[in-house]
Amino acid sequence: MLRFCSLGSGSSGNATLVEARSGDRTVRMLVDCGLTLRELTRRMALRGCAPDQLDAVFITHEHSDHIGCVTALTRKHAVPVWMSEGTWRGFAREHAPPPSLRFARDGEAIAVGVGLELKPYAVPHDAREPLQLTIADGRHRLGVLTDAGVETERIVQELQRCTALLLECNHDLQMLRDGPYPAFLKRRIAGERGHLSNDSAAGILRRCAHTGLKHVVAAHLSEQNNTPEIAAAALARVLHASPDDVVVARPGDGSPWLDLH
């Protein structure tokens, strides 16, 4: 069985916990750890586990709301951490290398524990070498897309066969246009290396939705330029479903466990 939950999603910090169980074996990993170690530990405890039970951490890019406590976490618990060489170069200016640092590459599968496979894929974002990923246990597949500027054919290709999707819904276009941000920041957010709008996320979902898609999670919502209700409604329209059927990952408490079995 594969299950996942967001521990928090937004500009204040992002982390997604993934767990695969087969018989008496359990493999756990984090996608990003953009929280303090204390807060990460607290939120994991609420989900029934602890940092010393992690088998791997995957960092999507070097921005602080994603890389967070990775050095403190891996030094204290000796967890293997994967990131691209570009992400490491962007991070290394201010930090020593985490123990067990390993480099992830676009399109090269990574085995974690027994039966869990990660497949990183490149995305357009304002970072050195950002990678998002899919996570599979042989039966089910979770697609993660938390930071990207625009839809690409590669993104759609990687996410089309997923059983669950965690999709960035950063902003509502009208709220961004009318909001208080300065013009340069609005251009960066809405640019090709910025963040996905609700409409862009809905466009990706439209091309990736299929009858086997069990869960859709709206993630990385802007607190200034979006609302959970607007984001959920945008994705629900694609699914011909109720907005209540779309899970919204919130900054303070993320989401509940979502099972794939």
N, C-alpha and C positions, 0 to 999 in steps of 0.2 A: 504494500500500500504506500502511496505517495501522498503526503499532505504538506501544506505550507500555510504560513501566516505572515502578514506584515507586522513588524514590531514598531513601526512608525514610518510615515512617508510624507515628505515635504521639505521645504528649505531648511527646516530646523534639524533634519536628520532622517536618514533612510537606512532601513535594515529589513531584510526578508529572511525568515527562518524556514528551512526546508528539511523535511524528515522522510526517510524511506525505511520501511519495515519489511523484512522478509523472514518469516519464522521467528527465531529468537534473536535475529540480528537487526540493529537499528543504526542507520547512518544519518548524521545531522550536519548541516552546513548553513552558513550565512552568505547571502548575497548582499554585500556592503555592510558596514558597521559604523554608520555616521552618527553615533551617539557617544557619550562618555562611557567608560567601562562600567562605572557604577550603575548608570541608567540602563545600559544593555543587560547587565546581570539581573537587575530588578525586573525588566520586562520579560526576559527569558524565564525567570522563576515563575511568573504568572502563567506561562505556557507549560510549566512542568519540566523544565530542563535548565541546564547551567552551561556556562562557557567551556568548562573543562570536559564537556561531553561532545564538543564539536570535532568533526573530522576534517573540516576545511572551511576556509573563508575565500570568497571570490570578490574582488574589488573591481567595479565597473570602470571607474575613472577617479582622478585625483582630487576632485572638489571636496571640500571639507565635510559637506553634508552626506558624503558617501564613504569617505575613507576614515573619518572620525578617529576612533580609538584603536585602529588596527595594530599599531606598534605596541601599545600597552597590553592589548589582548593577547597577541602572539608571544610576547615576552613572558607573560605570566603563565600562559597555558600551553605554549609550544605547539600551537595549531598551524598547520601548513596554510600559507596564504598565496593565492594566485592573483596576478594582475599582469597587464601588458607591460612590455619594456617602456613604452611611452608613458604610461601611468606612473611607473616607478621613477622615470626621469623627472616628471613633473613633481613628484612627491619628495624626491631625494634631496632637493635643495635645502630642505629644512629638517630632514629626519634621517636617522640611521636606518639601514635595511631591517625589516622585520626578520626574526628567525624563520627558517624554512621558507624563505621567499622563492617562489617558482613563477616562471613567466608563461603567461597564456598567449596564444596566437590565434588570430582570426581563422576560424574554420577547423582548428585542430582539437579533436575531442580530448577530454580530460576525464579519467576514471577517478572516482572518489569512493573509497570503501569497496564494498561488494555490490555490484549491480547498479551503481548510480553513475550516469554519464552526463557531463557538461559539454555543451558545444557553444563556444563564444562566437559572436558575429559582430562585425564592425558597423558602427552607426555614425551619422553626422552630428557632432556636438562640439562645443567649444572647449575641448580638452585635448591632451597630447595624443592619445591613442585609445579612445573609448571603445569598450567592448560590452555589449549586452549578451545575454545567453539564454539557451534553453537547457532544461534539466529533465532527464528521462530515467525511468527505472526499468525500462524494457516493456512496460505495458502502457504507461501514461507519460505525458510530456507537459511540462510547465514552461510557458514562454514569458520571459521577463523583458520589459522595455520601459525603463524609467527615465531616460534622458536622451532625446533625439530631436533634431530640428525639423525634419520633414520625413514623410513617408518615402521609402526607397523600395525598389524591387527586391533587394536583398532582405530587408526587414520582413516584407510580406512572405517571401519564400521560407524564411526560417520559422515564422509563426503560424503558417497555414495548417499544420498538422497537430497543433497543440490541443491538449485536453483541458487546459486552463490558461488564462492569459492575465498577466498583471501589466496594465497599460498606463503609461503616463497620460494624464489629462490635466495639463498644467494650468491652462487658462481658457477663459471664454474670450473670444476675440473682441466683442463689444466692450466687455468690462475692462480689458487691457487698454483699448483705445481711449476709453473715457476715464480711466483711472488716474491716480496721482503720480505715477512713475514718470521720470524725465524721458524725453523723446529718445535719447540714445539707448536707454535701458529697454524701452518698449521695442525698439528696432532689434536689439540683441535677442530678446525673448522670442519675438515672432520670426526671427531670421532662420536661415537654413541650417545654422549650427546652434540654434537655441533650444526651445522646448515645444513640445506638441500641444496644440490647442485641443479642445474638446472635439471640434470638427475633424481635425486631422486624426485623432485617435479613433473616432467613429469611422473614418474612411478606411483605416487599417483593419478595424474589426469587420467591416463590411466584406472585405476580401478574404478574411481568415475565418469567419464564422462557419460552422458546420454542425451537423446533428450530434456529433460526439463531444462538442464543447460544453463542459460542465460548469465552469466558473469563470466569471469575468470580474476583475478587480480594477477600479479606477484609482490611480496612484499619482503621487507627486503633485497634488493640487496646490495652486497658489492660494494663500490666505487672503491676498489683496484682490486677485483677478479671477476668482472662481468661487463656486460654492458646491458642496456635495450634491445638492439637489439638481443643479444645472448639469454637472458632469454625469451623474447617473442617468439623467433623462436622455442625454445625447447618445450614450451607449445603448440604453434600453430601446430606443427607436430602431436601431439597427437589428436588435434581437427580436423585435416585435414582442417585447416583454414589458413587465412593470419595472419602473425604476427601483422598486424594492428588491428586484432580482439581481441588481448590480451591487456588488460590495464596494464600499468606498474606504480606502485605507487612509486613516487620519493621522495627523502629526503626533498626537499625544499617546494614542493607544493602538494604532495600526488597525488590524483586523483580527477576527477570530480564526481559529484553525479551519482550513477548508480541505476536505478529504477528496482524494481521487482513488476510487476503487471499483 
